[in-house]
Amino acid sequence: MFDDFAKHGVAGAALHTIDWRRYVPGRDASALAALFRASVTTLAASFYDAAQRSAWAAAADDLADFDARLSRGVTLVAYCDGAAAAFGQLFPLDHVEMLYVAPVWSRRGLATLSLARLEALAREARSTVLSADASAVSRPVFERAGFSLISSESVLRDGVSLPRFHLCKPLHAANFSG
């Protein structure tokens, strides 16, 4: 399946190569928890206030729980120069559960590339629709990839309300390869 991903460059990073691989439980947890926290606290700053970002970032405070969460479904990790640059997760195989990019890699197309790889996996699994519950930060990435807004809601994290958006994209059978 997608055990050894081919290397692809990223826009604005012509000298960098991205290595894609599946999440390795235990080994990758700490690096992805740090990436997750940095992404939430930095990239979400213009969309969510400090209390919201803090409550959201706290999801990585219990490393064993975060590791277990990343171990579900399929989690893909993008590495550049040996450091985690982004990760995304399908759980189940028709739902993008997580999509995060390290702040230093933001706005270079890495979220779009990650999403395309996740979509390819969903297609391979014969999913007919791919859904996501996106933040205000990631919603434009999903919409540019062909997802449509279905609904919006607020979720509580540590007693703090966070807005999110339920989006879906049909995966037509005619688009299946093979």
N, C-alpha and C positions, 0 to 999 in steps of 0.2 A: 504494500500500500504506500503510504507516504513516509516511510522510515528514514530515508536519506534524501532530503530535498536538495535540488540543484541550487547552486549559489546564484543570487540575483543582486545587482547593484540597486541602489536607491537614489531617486532624484536628489540632486544637491549634495550627493556623497559619491562622486565619481571614483574616488580612490578607495572607497570602502566596499567590502563584500559582505553580504548578509548570508549567514548560515542558518538554515531552518532545520529544526528537529523537534521531536516530540518531548514533552515534559518528562523529566526523570524525577519521580517522587523522592523526597528527602534531599537530594542533591541540588535541585533548582529552587527549592522553597524560599530560602533566605533571600536570594537575589531577586526573585519575582515579587516577594513581599516588599522589598525596598523599592523596586520599580513601581509597583502598585501605589505605595504611599506617595512617592514623588510625583507620579502622574496625577493623582487625585489632589494633592495639596497645591501643586503648581499649575497644571493645565486647566483645572476646574475653577481657578480663582476668579475668573471674570463671569462665571455662571452661578457659583454657589458661595455663600458666606463662610466665614471661618468655622462656625459651629457645624454647618453642614459638611464641610470638607473633613473636619476632625472626626465626626461620627462615621462618615463613609470610610475614611482611611483606617479606622479602628478595626475594620474587618480583617486586617492582616496582623493584628496584635497577637493573636494566639497562633503561633507558627504551625503547630501540629494541625489545627483546624484548617488553616489556610492551605497547607500541604494536601490535606484530605480533599478539600474542595477542588484544588487544581488537578488532583488525580482522577476525578470523575470524568467521564466522557473522553473527549480528545482535546488535549491542550497542546498547541503549537507555540514554540518559542523561537524568536529571531535573535541571533547573536551577531554582534559586530565586534571585531577585534577582541574576542573572548568575553565580552560583556553582554548581558541581556539588554536588548534594545526594545523589544515588544513581545507581547504574548496575547493569544486569543484562545478561546475555548468554545467547543460545541458540547452542550449537554442539555438535553439529549442531542442526537445527531441532526435535529432539525431546528435547533435553537442556539444562537450565539449568546452564550452565558457571560463571557468576559471578553473585552478587547481593550488593551492598555498599551501605551507607548511611553517610553522614557522621555522626559522633557527635552533632553538634548537631541532626540530624534524626531520631535514633533514637526509637523508641517513639511515632511519630506516624502510623503506617500507610503510610509510604512504601515499605517493603520489600513489603508486601502489594499495594500499587498496582503496583509494578514487576513483581512476579510475575504479577499478573493480565494485564498488558500482554504479558508474554512468553508466557503461556498462550494469549492470543488469537492471537498470531503462530503458535504451534505448531498451533493449530486451523486457522488459515487455510492452513497448509502441509499440512493433512490428516494430521498426526501422530495416531496412535491412543493413544499413551502418552507422557507427559512425565516424564522422570527428572531426578534431581539427585543430586549427591554433596555433601551439606550438612555444615557444621560444627555443633558443638554449639550455637553461637550462633543459627544460622539454622534449625536443625531445627524449632523450634516454629512458625516462620512457614510453613514448607512443610506441616506437619501441619495447621495451621488452614486452609490452602488446599485440604485434601483429599488430600494426599499420604500414602502409607503407608510405613512402614519396611520395607525388604526385607532389608537386612543392614547390619552395621557392620564397619569395618575400620580399620586404622592405616596411614597413608602416611608415607613418610620425606621430609622436606624438610631439606636440608643436614645429614643425619645425625640429625635429631630426629624422633621419632615423633609424629604428630598423628592423633587419632581423627577419623573422619568417618562419615557415615551415608548409605547409598544408599536413596533414596526414589523412589517412582513414583506417578503418578496416571493412571488411565485417562481418555482423552479420547473419550468415546462419540460415534459418528457422529450421534446424535440431537441432540447439543449444537452441531453445526456451524451457523453462520448462513450463509445464502445457498446 
